[in-house]
């Protein structure tokens, strides 16, 4: 990550602050801005937290939710290898957790402490101990998983992203699930859903 970031910053300088090809998160403006502001330092670790549900058996008798941590300090081809994916939480089923925060709290509290105080790590290249301040760059999940993390209503609610985009969804008469249809269908007259 340190080497790739330096290459990208050189590329930005050589091309008038333009990135010609995007190939991983290191090209992201939020990441690059954090590096340039000194929020992410060369010895810091960049992490992703990901949450998803898993159906262990065919009849959904044992659904569970799993969170993992991915370390982005290596080549993108290695990010999802077994050595760089760490299990964070296993939330037992059979139902979706009502309060995901209560399960993620311990991991996030520990991460917050490490972000503030730093983590002492042995650097085998320089034969020294460095202090790394982990940086949570991405929280990822699919639609149902993300609603557990961010508290929004998800893709089947009237305001799918609640306050962020303002898109009002629609539903069929008598159906409880909303769909993000941007155009009003022809001959569509459903109370509360017939907006422009």
N, C-alpha and C positions, 0 to 999 in steps of 0.2 A: 504494500500500500504506500509506503514511504517513497519508494522509487517511482511508482506509477504517478503519484501525486506530483512529484517534482517534474516529471515529463509533461504532464497536463498543464502545469503552471507555465512551463517553458513554451508549450504550444500556444497557450493563450497570449503570451507576450509577443510571440513571433507572428501571430495571425490577427493582431488588432482586437484582442479580447473575444475572438470567435473560436468555437470548438467545431472542427470539421467533421469528426466522427465520434459518436457516442457509443461506448461499448460496456460500461459498467457504472456503478453508483459514484465512482470517483469523478465522473464528469458532471454530476449534479451541482446546480448552482448553490443549493443550501450547504452541501458538503464543502465545496471550494470556498465559499464565503466563511465558513467556520474555520477552515485551515488558514485563510488569509488574515482573519481576525485573531488568530492564536488560540481559539477555543479548542481546536484539535491540534495537538502538538505531535511531532514526529514519533515519540515513544508511546503515544496513547493508542489504545485498541478501539476499533470501530465495530459496533455490534448491531445485530438485528434480533428482535424478539418476534417470534411467529407463533400464532395460535391456530389450531384447527381441531375439528371434531374427527373422531375415528370410530367407525363401526367395526367391531371386532368379529362379530358373527353375523350370519345372513339375516336373521330375524330381528336385528336391532335390540337384542336383549341386553347387550353390554356396551352401549355407546359410552365413550369417554372423550375427554378433551385433553389435548397435549400441547404444552408450550415448549419451544426449543429456542436456544440461543445460537446464532451463527456468527463466527468471527470473520470479519471482512479484511483482515490484515494480510491475506495471502492472495494468490492469483485466483481470479473468478472460477477457473476450472476446478479449484480445490475447495471452494466455499462449502459445498454440501457433502463433502467426504465425511466419513465417520469420525475422523480425528478432530474435525472443526465444528461439529454440531453437538451441542450440549443440551441434554434434557433439563428443562426447567421445572415443569409441573405436570403431573398427571391428575386430572380431575375425574373421579369415577362417575359412572352413569347410574342408572340408565337414562336419566333426563339431562337436558342441557342445564348447566349451572345458572342459578338465578343471580348470583353476585360473583362474577369472575374476579373482580378486584380482590375479594377476600382470599382467593387462591394465589393471585399474582403478587400480593402485597409483600410477602417475605422476600421474593426475588428482587422486586423493584426497590424495596427498602435497602437491601444489601447493595444493589447496584448504585443507588444514590450515595451511600456511604463511601463506596470505592471511587465514585466520580469526584467526591469532595476531598477525601483523604489520600487517594491514590492506592495503587496495588504494587507492592514490591515484586519485581520479576527479575530473574537471572537472565542476562543477555549473553548467550554463549559466543556471539561474534566478538564482542568487546571485552568479555570476561569481567563483567561488572554487574552490579545490581542497579536497575533503573526503576523509577517510579512512574507507572503508567496510570493515567486517569481514563478509564473506559468511557466511551461516548456512544450513547444509544442513538443511532442514526435512523433506523427504520423500525416501525412496528407494523407487521404484516399479518394478514388473515384474509380468508375469503369473505363473502358478504355476510353470512350468518356469524362467523367468528368475529368480524370487525364490529358488529353491533354489540357483542359482549365486551369488547375492549373500549370502544368510544362512547357507548351509551346512546347511540342514535337508533332510529327505528328500523333501519335496513331497507332493502329494495322493495319490500311489500307494504310499506307504510305510505300514508297520504303525502307526506313530505319526506321523500326517501333520504335526503341528507339534511333534514330538518331545517337548519338555518343557513346553510352554506351556499347552496345554489338557487334556492327558491322555486325549483321545478315542482309543480303540483301534479300528483299522479291521478290516475282514473281507475275506476273499477266497473265491472259489469253490474247491472241491476241485481241486487240481492247477494252479490258475492263480497266476502270480507277482505279479499286480497286486492291491493292496488298495484297498478302497472305504470311504469314511467313512459306513457305514450305522449310524445311531445305535440303531436297534432291531434285535434279533436276528430274522432271518426265521423263519417257521414251518418246522418240520422241518429245521432247519439244524444239522448236527453236523460241523463241520470242526475238527480238532485245532488248538488255539491261537487259534481265532477264535470259539469258542462262549461268550464272556463275556457277561455280562448287558447 
